[in-house]
Amino acid sequence: MRTRTRRLAAVGVTLLTSVALLPAGAAARDDDRPSGGGLHATIRYTQYGIPHILADDYADLGFGTGWAQAADQVCTLADGYLTVRGERSRYFGPDAAPGSALSSASTNLNSDLYFGGVREARTVEKLLAEPAPAGPSRDAKELMRGFAAGYNAWLKQNRVTDPACAKAAWVRPISALDVARQGYAVQVLGGQGRGIDGITAAAPPAAGAKERTADPRRSAAAARDMFATKDADMGSNAVAFSGKATANGKGLLLGNPHYPWHGGRRFWQSQQTIPGELNVSGASLLGTGVVNIGFNGDVAWSHTVATGVPLNLHQLTLDPADPTTYLVDGKPHKMTRRAVTVPVKDGTPVTRTQWWTRYGPVVANLGPQLPLPWSATTAYALNDPNSANLRGSDTDLGFGKARSTDGILKSLSDTQGLPWVNTVAADRHGHSLFTQSQVLPRITDDLAARCSTALGKVTYPASGVAVLDGSREDCALGSDEDAVQPGIFGPSRMPGLEDARYVENSNDSAWLANADRPITGYERIFGTVGTQRSLRTRGAVENVSAMARKGRLTVDDLRRQQFANRVPVADLAADDAARACAALPGGTAAGTDGRTVDVRKACRVLGRWDHTMNTESRGALLFDRFWRKLTAAVPDARLWKVPFSAADPVRTPNTLDTTSPEFGKALADTVSELAAADIALDAPLGAHQYVVRGGKRIPIHGGTEALGVWNKIEASWDAKGGYTEVVHGSSHIQAVGWGEGRCPKARTLLSYSQSANPNSAHYSDQTKLYSKERWVTSRFCEKDVLADPHLKVVRVREHR
């Protein structure tokens, strides 16, 4: 049953809002002015503050979404808009760190210089003007317009109670263009966003400056580390089972993104409904007007951060007489000079120049470990195809309207909007899908072989970062006939697998999406084939392949997998470590400071540990600290006795080498560390891995990347108390299946809860559920929404 917005008006609370103006004296172009104009929506809140937004069209849907997001996350949203306007230095000073939500910039000044440049060049405006499919559709633009109006309406009619920004001058009305700019920042996170410090630092060499060159060996190692998943602040697991493995022949999906628990890359839950047009439930990145991961009545999907490298470099040959002129087939091309001025708090404005080429901006580095010197003869330009991609919202809208995994593929093919993720999906018809459909530079292995510079010959095999000869026209990126923009791969080139009993990804390449049906034949820029997998991938494949073999799976099996908290590396190493510990002469070991430490109790605790990271697990914290110290001291090549084999990739490497001197040191240092923190060696994990919300500790289960735990949790270590706050990890979790009726059988959980406002009732309610391994029963169908005893209906409307 569908219920139109007007039918709910009688139970709604009308909030009259008006269009807010910029503060007096603030200049703005027409397209920068706050958005508004008579929009309305009905928001039905169910338990845990989950909004079900009912609207008549896309502008109204955006309005309701922007209003509801602002109600939960106004400070985080305002901070993001301040970033993409290039105004952080004006309010917070130039030297403070801006956070990593929208870029890797190390200072507010660098962030402002980059985003100020985007604004001055009208980059986003030009993309908005592109007709679909190259640019965003009318529906996507209407969502942006509505979102800005909804945000402004909430801001006009409500008092900000979050202490993070209450009464702050930088919390201001926004425009649809601000919403689009934030979307653009998300699109380029893996490309230009990764290189902002290098873009803003690039400057021509001074006359007579010493010639510098990039070191190929060090650059290759730095590039490999930059794109490695083990230290990334975003990751994910996702698995889809086809009907061949389920109890009723319908598909199942478990999605488990690992995203930051704080800041602008948090997820936010909602259901969005335009009767007869769209009905989708799931999670959105803050500031996004669409559902990014979720489900509808027929299909469910999740994303995992992919191994494809969404950028490449072009090595420029410069005119000997002018380092701001580069040569292509001997013909000179003048760089474009972009001067950007940034207002600075309590200081004079700062003006810096950026240099742009046909390939993209000149960069001085890709992080401190990968310098790219601009000399009298050579410079490097960064190509990011996602800087021409504002199509992500249309991809997500297509997902929301899909009726099968084929519909997911069609949306990906039609819009080609995902910049840095894989897609895993299942549907009620029993299909499963894995696809690495992402926007990447069209660099084939053949092109890399023909056109790599000396630097590129080492970086491309090591990391997938291509460095091409920018002085040759025949080294330009080609185009695929089925690609919607030049210089990228078309849909037919994407690695994928359909209708396997299971497909799974844990941030390794596509190769082992199903260990029985390896995916091969893709270009290096997508990822590797036949290389060692992470412990999380290995543990995941062991678990889900066993589930698929068992068969007759249900949503309850997905829930058990999510919170099994098994530690794969413990199954490989913990028993050996306990035995080697017990065999140490005198039950002692010397720490790195040379002191002798009694480790006998630690040996016993390790031997009794249950190899899980549950809150009640005793020995989990001890092994976690020991393993971190050991792996920091011992390279992976020396850690195991049995090396990796591509013929047995899930079970190798294995057999811990306990003979290394670092083994005893790691044990001794761990025992000393826990003693200094007054933490018992057998303390339950939850006593010392927790978050504090409202002055109360909430125990947190799950474990770090190095342990291979599916339910990933990365927490900050306090030497006096243990892990006292989660930095990133399991976020919006969904377990979805279907029965015979039209309503999906879905269980969800938002680990950090809906609101960042400590004064909100939904600041920690789902965090407490997460701690207890409890789930939220999704209310997707209208009858279930209306039957919720906690239902609160709010009608929001602009007043002209």
TIKEVEX-147261 format. One line per 5 residues: for each residue x, y, z of C-alpha. Coordinates in nm, 2 decimals, decimal comma, padded with zeros to 4 digits. Example, Ala and Ser with C-alpha at 12.3 -4.5 7.8 and 13.67 -1.06 7.14 Angstrom:
2
01,23 -00,45 00,78  01,37 -00,11 00,71
end
This chain:
800
00,00 00,00 00,00  00,13 00,35 -00,09  00,03 00,65 00,11  00,08 00,99 -00,06  00,23 01,27 00,14
-00,10 01,46 00,17  -00,26 01,17 00,34  -00,02 01,19 00,62  -00,06 01,57 00,67  -00,32 01,52 00,94
-00,07 01,34 01,17  00,22 01,56 01,07  00,37 01,86 01,25  00,39 02,14 01,01  00,72 02,33 01,02
00,71 02,65 00,82  01,04 02,75 00,68  01,17 03,03 00,47  01,46 03,08 00,23  01,76 03,21 00,43
02,00 03,46 00,28  02,37 03,49 00,31  02,50 03,71 00,59  02,50 04,08 00,51  02,80 04,19 00,31
02,88 03,84 00,18  02,92 03,84 -00,19  02,78 03,55 -00,40  02,72 03,47 -00,76  02,36 03,37 -00,85
02,45 03,00 -00,85  02,62 03,04 -00,51  02,31 03,18 -00,34  02,11 02,97 -00,09  01,86 02,74 -00,25
01,49 02,74 -00,16  01,14 02,76 -00,31  00,83 02,60 -00,18  00,95 02,24 -00,14  00,80 01,99 00,11
00,82 01,63 00,23  00,69 01,40 00,50  00,94 01,23 00,73  00,83 00,93 00,93  01,08 00,85 01,20
01,09 00,50 01,33  01,29 00,35 01,62  01,65 00,46 01,65  01,57 00,79 01,46  01,56 00,63 01,12
01,37 00,86 00,88  01,15 00,73 00,61  01,12 01,02 00,37  00,81 01,04 00,15  00,80 01,29 -00,14
00,63 01,38 -00,46  00,93 01,43 -00,68  01,31 01,44 -00,66  01,34 01,80 -00,55  01,10 01,73 -00,26
01,29 01,41 -00,18  01,62 01,61 -00,17  01,44 01,86 00,06  01,33 01,60 00,31  01,68 01,43 00,30
01,87 01,76 00,35  01,63 01,85 00,64  01,67 01,52 00,81  02,05 01,50 00,77  02,09 01,85 00,91
01,87 01,76 01,21  02,12 01,48 01,29  02,45 01,61 01,15  02,44 01,98 01,10  02,79 02,05 01,23
02,96 01,78 01,02  02,77 01,90 00,71  02,86 02,26 00,77  03,22 02,17 00,82  03,22 02,00 00,48
03,06 02,29 00,30  03,32 02,52 00,46  03,59 02,29 00,31  03,46 02,29 -00,04  03,41 02,66 -00,04
03,78 02,70 00,04  03,72 02,89 00,36  03,87 02,69 00,64  04,17 02,92 00,69  03,93 03,22 00,74
03,77 03,06 01,04  04,02 02,81 01,18  04,36 02,95 01,07  04,59 02,82 00,79  04,80 02,57 00,98
04,54 02,35 01,14  04,47 02,01 00,99  04,14 02,00 00,80  04,07 01,63 00,86  04,07 01,36 00,59
03,69 01,35 00,51  03,72 01,53 00,18  04,09 01,52 00,09  04,44 01,43 00,21  04,54 01,80 00,25
04,77 01,84 00,55  04,67 02,20 00,63  04,37 02,42 00,60  04,56 02,65 00,37  04,64 02,37 00,12
04,28 02,25 00,13  04,16 02,61 00,07  04,40 02,66 -00,21  04,28 02,35 -00,39  03,91 02,39 -00,34
03,94 02,77 -00,40  04,10 02,68 -00,73  03,81 02,44 -00,82  03,57 02,72 -00,74  03,76 02,99 -00,94
03,79 02,76 -01,24  03,41 02,69 -01,22  03,50 02,32 -01,25  03,18 02,19 -01,09  02,96 02,44 -01,28
03,10 02,31 -01,61  03,03 01,95 -01,51  02,67 02,04 -01,41  02,62 02,19 -01,75  02,72 01,87 -01,93
02,42 01,69 -02,07  02,36 01,34 -01,93  02,50 01,08 -01,94  02,83 01,27 -01,94  02,70 01,50 -01,68
02,44 01,46 -01,40  02,07 01,40 -01,49  01,79 01,65 -01,42  01,67 01,42 -01,14  02,02 01,43 -00,98
02,03 01,80 -01,00  01,68 01,84 -00,86  01,80 01,63 -00,56  02,09 01,86 -00,51  01,86 02,17 -00,52
01,62 02,01 -00,28  01,89 01,90 -00,04  02,03 02,25 -00,01  01,68 02,39 00,05  01,61 02,13 00,31
01,93 02,20 00,49  01,86 02,57 00,49  01,51 02,52 00,61  01,62 02,32 00,91  01,89 02,58 00,98
01,64 02,86 00,97  01,38 02,70 01,19  01,60 02,53 01,45  01,85 02,61 01,71  02,18 02,43 01,68
02,24 02,23 02,00  02,55 02,04 01,90  02,84 02,20 02,10  03,07 02,13 01,80  02,92 02,43 01,62
02,65 02,60 01,83  02,65 02,97 01,75  02,94 02,93 01,51  02,97 03,19 01,24  03,07 02,93 00,98
02,73 02,75 01,00  02,56 02,92 00,71  02,30 02,86 00,45  02,42 02,67 00,14  02,34 02,65 -00,23
02,28 02,36 -00,46  02,63 02,43 -00,60  02,78 02,36 -00,25  02,61 02,02 -00,25  02,75 01,95 -00,59
03,10 02,06 -00,49  03,09 01,83 -00,19  02,99 01,54 -00,42  03,28 01,64 -00,65  03,52 01,62 -00,36
03,41 01,27 -00,28  03,45 01,17 -00,65  03,82 01,29 -00,66  03,92 01,15 -00,31  04,14 00,89 -00,47
04,29 01,11 -00,73  04,34 01,49 -00,71  04,21 01,47 -00,35  04,51 01,24 -00,27  04,75 01,49 -00,43
04,64 01,83 -00,29  04,96 01,90 -00,10  05,15 01,83 -00,42  04,92 02,04 -00,64  04,95 02,34 -00,41
05,32 02,30 -00,35  05,42 02,27 -00,72  05,63 02,57 -00,84  05,88 02,62 -01,12  06,24 02,58 -01,02
06,44 02,90 -00,95  06,71 02,99 -01,20  07,02 02,79 -01,13  06,85 02,55 -00,89  07,01 02,21 -00,84
06,87 01,95 -01,07  06,66 01,69 -00,88  06,51 01,36 -01,00  06,26 01,11 -00,86  06,42 00,80 -00,72
06,26 00,50 -00,90  06,32 00,24 -00,63  06,19 00,46 -00,34  05,91 00,59 -00,55  05,79 00,24 -00,63
05,79 00,14 -00,26  05,61 00,47 -00,17  05,34 00,42 -00,44  05,29 00,06 -00,33  05,24 00,18 00,03
05,01 00,46 -00,08  04,76 00,23 -00,24  04,79 -00,06 00,00  04,47 -00,14 00,19  04,63 -00,24 00,53
04,67 00,11 00,65  04,37 00,27 00,47  04,11 00,46 00,67  03,84 00,31 00,45  03,77 -00,05 00,36
03,49 -00,30 00,36  03,37 -00,66 00,33  03,07 -00,77 00,13  02,94 -01,11 00,03  02,65 -01,21 -00,19
02,52 -01,57 -00,21  02,32 -01,69 -00,51  02,01 -01,90 -00,47  02,22 -02,21 -00,51  02,35 -02,16 -00,16
02,03 -02,03 00,02  01,74 -02,20 00,19  01,47 -02,06 -00,04  01,66 -02,01 -00,37  01,66 -01,63 -00,33
01,98 -01,42 -00,30  02,14 -01,30 00,02  02,37 -01,00 00,08  02,59 -00,91 00,38  02,75 -00,56 00,35
03,00 -00,45 00,61  03,17 -00,12 00,51  03,47 -00,01 00,73  03,45 00,37 00,74  03,55 00,65 00,98
03,34 00,67 01,30  03,38 01,05 01,31  03,36 01,33 01,05  03,23 01,37 00,70  03,27 01,01 00,58
03,01 00,88 00,83  02,71 00,70 00,69  02,35 00,80 00,77  02,04 00,58 00,74  01,72 00,66 00,57
01,44 00,53 00,34  01,36 00,74 00,04  01,02 00,70 -00,14  00,86 00,87 -00,44  00,55 00,66 -00,49
00,56 00,49 -00,83  00,92 00,61 -00,90  01,16 00,52 -00,62  01,16 00,32 -00,30  01,50 00,24 -00,15
01,64 00,20 00,20  02,00 00,21 00,32  02,29 00,44 00,40  02,42 00,77 00,25  02,76 00,94 00,30
02,69 01,26 00,48  02,61 01,54 00,23  02,48 01,29 -00,02  02,12 01,31 -00,13  02,10 00,95 -00,25
02,13 00,61 -00,09  02,48 00,48 -00,16  02,45 00,13 -00,02  02,12 -00,04 00,05  01,83 -00,24 -00,09
01,48 -00,22 -00,23  01,21 -00,47 -00,27  01,41 -00,68 -00,52  01,78 -00,62 -00,50  02,05 -00,53 -00,24
02,40 -00,41 -00,29  02,71 -00,29 -00,10  03,04 -00,15 -00,20  03,40 -00,23 -00,11  03,70 00,00 -00,17
03,86 -00,13 -00,49  04,23 -00,18 -00,58  04,20 00,01 -00,91  04,43 00,31 -00,92  04,21 00,61 -01,01
04,50 00,83 -01,12  04,82 00,83 -01,33  05,11 01,06 -01,39  05,24 01,21 -01,71  05,61 01,30 -01,71
05,66 01,63 -01,89  05,95 01,73 -02,10  06,00 02,10 -02,05  06,12 02,37 -02,28  06,48 02,44 -02,18
06,41 02,81 -02,20  06,08 02,80 -02,00  06,00 02,55 -01,72  05,63 02,64 -01,75  05,62 02,52 -02,11
05,61 02,15 -02,20  05,66 01,98 -02,53  05,44 01,72 -02,70  05,59 01,58 -03,02  05,82 01,88 -03,02
05,55 02,14 -03,01  05,54 02,38 -02,71  05,23 02,40 -02,48  05,21 02,67 -02,22  05,09 02,57 -01,88
04,78 02,74 -01,75  04,85 02,96 -01,45  04,58 02,95 -01,18  04,63 03,21 -00,90  04,42 03,15 -00,59
04,38 03,38 -00,29  04,28 03,25 00,05  04,15 03,47 00,33  04,33 03,38 00,66  04,21 03,43 01,01
04,40 03,71 01,19  04,63 03,75 00,89  04,68 03,88 00,54  04,53 03,68 00,25  04,76 03,42 00,10
04,80 03,40 -00,28  04,96 03,10 -00,45  04,98 02,98 -00,80  04,88 02,64 -00,94  05,00 02,51 -01,28
04,77 02,31 -01,50  04,84 02,11 -01,82  04,63 01,92 -02,08  04,68 01,62 -01,85  04,59 01,79 -01,52
04,77 01,98 -01,25  05,14 01,97 -01,20  05,23 01,80 -00,87  05,54 01,83 -00,66  05,47 01,50 -00,48
05,21 01,24 -00,40  05,27 01,25 -00,03  05,59 01,31 00,16  05,74 00,97 00,07  05,68 01,02 -00,31
05,85 01,34 -00,42  05,81 01,44 -00,79  06,06 01,72 -00,84  05,99 02,00 -01,09  06,33 02,07 -01,25
06,44 02,27 -01,54  06,38 01,97 -01,77  06,11 01,76 -01,61  05,78 01,80 -01,43  05,49 01,57 -01,35
05,12 01,62 -01,41  04,84 01,42 -01,24  04,56 01,28 -01,45  04,24 01,21 -01,25  03,95 01,10 -01,48
03,71 01,14 -01,19  03,77 01,52 -01,20  03,53 01,50 -01,50  03,28 01,27 -01,33  02,98 01,41 -01,14
02,77 01,10 -01,23  02,78 00,91 -00,90  02,44 01,02 -00,79  02,29 00,89 -01,11  02,45 00,55 -01,06
02,30 00,54 -00,71  01,96 00,64 -00,83  01,98 00,36 -01,09  02,07 00,11 -00,82  01,77 00,23 -00,61
01,53 00,17 -00,91  01,69 -00,16 -01,02  01,48 -00,48 -01,00  01,77 -00,73 -01,03  02,14 -00,76 -01,05
02,10 -00,70 -01,42  01,96 -00,36 -01,32  02,26 -00,29 -01,11  02,49 -00,37 -01,41  02,27 -00,15 -01,64
02,30 00,15 -01,41  02,68 00,10 -01,39  02,69 00,07 -01,77  02,46 00,37 -01,84  02,62 00,62 -01,59
02,97 00,49 -01,52  02,98 00,71 -01,20  03,16 00,51 -00,93  03,52 00,64 -00,87  03,69 00,40 -00,62
03,46 00,11 -00,52  03,36 -00,24 -00,62  02,99 -00,35 -00,62  02,86 -00,67 -00,47  02,49 -00,75 -00,51
02,22 -01,01 -00,48  01,85 -01,02 -00,58  01,53 -01,19 -00,49  01,55 -01,40 -00,81  01,86 -01,58 -00,68
02,13 -01,40 -00,87  02,47 -01,28 -00,73  02,71 -01,02 -00,87  03,06 -00,89 -00,82  03,19 -00,62 -01,05
03,48 -00,38 -01,03  03,31 -00,11 -01,23  03,50 00,20 -01,14  03,62 00,51 -01,34  03,99 00,45 -01,41
04,25 00,60 -01,65  04,24 00,39 -01,96  04,59 00,25 -01,92  04,64 -00,09 -02,07  04,94 -00,31 -02,00
05,04 -00,25 -02,36  05,03 00,13 -02,32  05,23 00,11 -02,00  05,49 -00,11 -02,18  05,52 00,13 -02,47
05,50 00,46 -02,29  05,63 00,42 -01,93  05,92 00,64 -01,83  06,21 00,50 -01,63  06,00 00,59 -01,32
05,69 00,43 -01,45  05,87 00,11 -01,54  05,90 00,04 -01,16  05,59 00,21 -01,02  05,34 00,05 -01,25
05,42 -00,32 -01,18  05,47 -00,24 -00,81  05,15 -00,04 -00,75  04,95 00,02 -01,06  05,06 00,39 -01,07
05,15 00,45 -01,43  05,40 00,73 -01,52  05,36 00,79 -01,90  05,58 00,99 -02,13  05,39 01,31 -02,17
05,60 01,43 -02,45  05,45 01,18 -02,70  05,11 01,22 -02,86  05,10 00,84 -02,92  05,11 00,79 -02,54
04,78 00,97 -02,48  04,51 00,76 -02,32  04,27 00,60 -02,57  03,90 00,56 -02,54  03,66 00,27 -02,54
03,35 00,29 -02,76  03,13 00,21 -02,47  03,28 00,47 -02,23  03,08 00,78 -02,15  03,39 01,00 -02,13
03,73 01,00 -02,31  04,03 00,83 -02,15  03,85 00,57 -01,93  03,77 00,20 -01,96  03,42 00,11 -02,08
03,19 -00,13 -01,90  03,29 -00,43 -02,11  03,65 -00,41 -01,97  03,55 -00,43 -01,60  03,64 -00,75 -01,40
03,33 -00,92 -01,28  03,15 -01,25 -01,19  02,78 -01,33 -01,20  02,58 -01,61 -01,04  02,85 -01,79 -00,85
02,74 -01,96 -00,53  02,92 -01,67 -00,35  03,11 -01,36 -00,45  03,31 -01,18 -00,18  03,55 -00,89 -00,15
03,76 -00,76 00,14  03,95 -00,49 -00,05  04,19 -00,72 -00,24  04,17 -00,73 -00,62  03,90 -00,91 -00,81
04,11 -01,23 -00,85  03,96 -01,43 -00,56  03,60 -01,29 -00,56  03,53 -01,66 -00,57  03,82 -01,89 -00,49
03,68 -02,17 -00,71  03,63 -01,93 -01,01  03,92 -01,69 -01,01  03,89 -01,38 -01,22  04,19 -01,31 -01,45
04,27 -01,12 -01,77  04,23 -00,76 -01,64  04,49 -00,48 -01,68  04,73 -00,41 -01,40  04,57 -00,08 -01,31
04,27 -00,27 -01,18  04,48 -00,48 -00,94  04,70 -00,79 -00,92  04,65 -01,16 -01,01  04,82 -01,44 -00,83
04,96 -01,23 -00,54  04,94 -01,27 -00,16  04,60 -01,18 -00,02  04,54 -01,00 00,31  04,46 -01,20 00,62
04,11 -01,05 00,62  04,05 -01,17 00,26  04,18 -01,52 00,35  03,96 -01,55 00,66  03,66 -01,42 00,47
03,70 -01,66 00,18  03,74 -01,95 00,43  03,43 -01,85 00,61  03,20 -01,77 00,32  03,31 -02,06 00,10
03,23 -02,29 00,39  02,89 -02,13 00,43  02,82 -02,17 00,06  02,92 -02,54 00,07  02,69 -02,59 00,37
02,40 -02,43 00,18  02,05 -02,36 00,29  02,16 -02,02 00,42  01,93 -01,75 00,57  01,97 -01,40 00,70
02,05 -01,54 01,04  02,36 -01,71 00,89  02,47 -01,36 00,77  02,42 -01,22 01,11  02,63 -01,49 01,27
02,91 -01,43 01,02  02,92 -01,06 01,09  02,98 -01,10 01,46  03,17 -01,43 01,47  03,47 -01,21 01,55
03,70 -01,49 01,45  04,07 -01,40 01,43  04,22 -01,58 01,12  04,58 -01,51 01,21  04,52 -01,67 01,55
04,43 -01,99 01,39  04,76 -01,97 01,20  04,99 -01,85 01,48  04,84 -01,83 01,83  04,90 -02,19 01,94
05,25 -02,19 01,80  05,32 -01,86 01,98  05,19 -02,01 02,31  05,40 -02,32 02,27  05,71 -02,12 02,18
05,64 -01,88 02,47  05,62 -02,18 02,72  05,95 -02,31 02,59  06,15 -01,99 02,66  06,43 -02,06 02,91
06,32 -01,98 03,26  05,99 -01,84 03,13  06,15 -01,51 03,06  06,23 -01,29 02,76  06,43 -00,97 02,71
06,25 -00,66 02,59  06,38 -00,40 02,35  06,52 -00,21 02,65  06,72 -00,52 02,75  06,52 -00,59 03,07
06,42 -00,94 03,15  06,05 -01,00 03,18  05,86 -01,29 03,32  05,62 -01,41 03,05  05,49 -01,74 03,20
05,14 -01,61 03,27  05,12 -01,46 02,92  05,20 -01,81 02,78  04,91 -01,96 02,97  04,67 -01,69 02,87
04,76 -01,72 02,50  04,71 -02,10 02,53  04,36 -02,06 02,67  04,24 -01,78 02,44  03,94 -01,87 02,22
04,08 -01,70 01,91  03,80 -01,44 01,89  03,77 -01,06 01,95  03,44 -01,08 02,14  03,41 -00,84 02,43
03,44 -01,12 02,68  03,74 -01,28 02,52  04,03 -01,32 02,76  04,37 -01,31 02,59  04,24 -01,11 02,28
04,40 -00,79 02,40  04,73 -00,96 02,48  04,75 -01,13 02,14  04,65 -00,80 01,96  04,93 -00,60 02,13
05,18 -00,88 02,08  05,09 -00,93 01,71  05,12 -00,56 01,64  05,46 -00,54 01,79  05,58 -00,86 01,62
05,46 -00,76 01,27  05,61 -00,41 01,31  05,95 -00,56 01,38  05,95 -00,86 01,13  05,89 -00,82 00,76
05,62 -01,04 00,62  05,88 -01,24 00,42  06,04 -01,35 00,75  05,73 -01,40 00,95  05,62 -01,73 00,81
05,80 -02,06 00,75  05,58 -02,16 00,46  05,57 -01,88 00,19  05,29 -01,77 -00,02  05,19 -01,99 -00,31
04,95 -01,87 -00,59  04,84 -02,24 -00,62  04,72 -02,23 -00,26  04,64 -01,86 -00,20  04,39 -01,89 00,09
04,61 -02,11 00,31  04,95 -01,95 00,25  05,17 -01,82 00,39  05,15 -02,01 00,72  05,34 -02,15 01,01
05,48 -01,88 01,23  05,86 -01,86 01,26  05,90 -01,83 01,64  06,28 -01,86 01,62  06,34 -01,49 01,54
06,48 -01,28 01,82  06,20 -01,03 01,77  05,95 -01,30 01,89  06,07 -01,29 02,25  06,11 -00,91 02,25
05,75 -00,86 02,13  05,62 -01,09 02,41  05,83 -00,91 02,67  05,73 -00,56 02,55  05,37 -00,66 02,55
05,37 -00,79 02,90  05,55 -00,47 03,02  05,32 -00,25 02,83  05,00 -00,40 02,98  05,16 -00,40 03,33
05,24 -00,03 03,30  04,88 00,04 03,19  04,75 -00,17 03,49  04,58 -00,41 03,25  04,56 -00,78 03,34
04,70 -01,01 03,09  04,37 -01,20 03,08  04,15 -00,90 03,10  03,83 -00,93 02,88  03,87 -00,74 02,56
03,56 -00,52 02,63  03,71 -00,39 02,95  03,98 -00,21 02,75  03,84 -00,17 02,40  03,55 00,07 02,43
03,40 00,41 02,35  03,26 00,66 02,60  02,92 00,81 02,52  02,73 01,02 02,76  03,00 00,95 03,03
02,95 00,58 03,01  03,17 00,31 02,86  03,03 00,10 02,58  03,24 -00,22 02,52  03,34 -00,27 02,15
03,41 -00,61 01,99  03,60 -00,66 01,66  03,97 -00,64 01,57  04,23 -00,47 01,37  04,33 -00,53 01,00
04,65 -00,71 01,10  04,44 -00,98 01,28  04,22 -01,05 00,97  03,89 -01,00 01,16  03,59 -00,96 00,93
03,43 -00,73 01,19  03,71 -00,47 01,15  03,76 -00,22 01,43  04,06 00,03 01,43  04,09 00,20 01,77
04,33 00,45 01,92  04,55 00,32 02,19  04,58 00,50 02,52  04,88 00,38 02,72  04,68 00,43 03,05
04,36 00,26 02,95  04,37 00,06 02,63  04,16 00,12 02,32  03,95 00,41 02,43  03,79 00,53 02,10
03,72 00,38 01,76  03,87 00,56 01,47  03,72 00,36 01,18  03,58 00,02 01,12  03,24 -00,15 01,08
02,98 00,12 01,01  02,65 00,06 00,83  02,60 -00,31 00,83  02,31 -00,48 00,64  02,20 -00,84 00,61
01,94 -00,87 00,34  01,73 -01,15 00,20  01,38 -01,21 00,06  01,08 -01,44 00,14  00,77 -01,50 -00,06
00,61 -01,17 00,02  00,71 -00,83 -00,13  00,89 -00,70 00,18  01,26 -00,77 00,20  01,39 -00,95 00,52
01,66 -00,70 00,63  01,85 -00,64 00,94  02,07 -00,33 00,97  02,30 -00,17 01,22  02,47 00,17 01,22
02,75 00,11 01,46  02,81 00,48 01,56  02,44 00,58 01,55  02,26 00,84 01,35  02,37 01,16 01,52
02,71 01,31 01,62  02,53 01,55 01,86  02,58 01,44 02,22  02,25 01,60 02,30  02,06 01,38 02,06
01,86 01,07 02,16  02,03 00,90 01,87  02,39 00,98 01,96  02,47 00,63 02,09  02,15 00,41 02,08
02,27 00,19 01,79  02,62 00,19 01,94  02,48 00,01 02,24  02,31 -00,24 02,01  02,64 -00,30 01,83
02,81 -00,37 02,16  02,55 -00,63 02,24  02,55 -00,77 01,88  02,19 -00,68 01,84  02,03 -00,57 01,51
01,76 -00,33 01,39  01,47 -00,50 01,20  01,43 -00,29 00,89  01,09 -00,14 00,83  01,07 -00,12 00,45
00,71 -00,18 00,37  00,45 00,08 00,44  00,25 -00,14 00,69  00,57 -00,19 00,89  00,66 00,18 00,90
00,31 00,27 01,02  00,30 -00,01 01,28  00,62 00,11 01,46  00,52 00,20 01,81  00,79 00,47 01,81
00,66 00,63 01,49  00,69 01,01 01,47  00,56 01,19 01,16  00,69 01,53 01,07  00,58 01,73 00,77
00,84 01,98 00,66  00,76 02,26 00,41  00,91 02,58 00,28  00,72 02,90 00,32  00,77 03,15 00,05
end
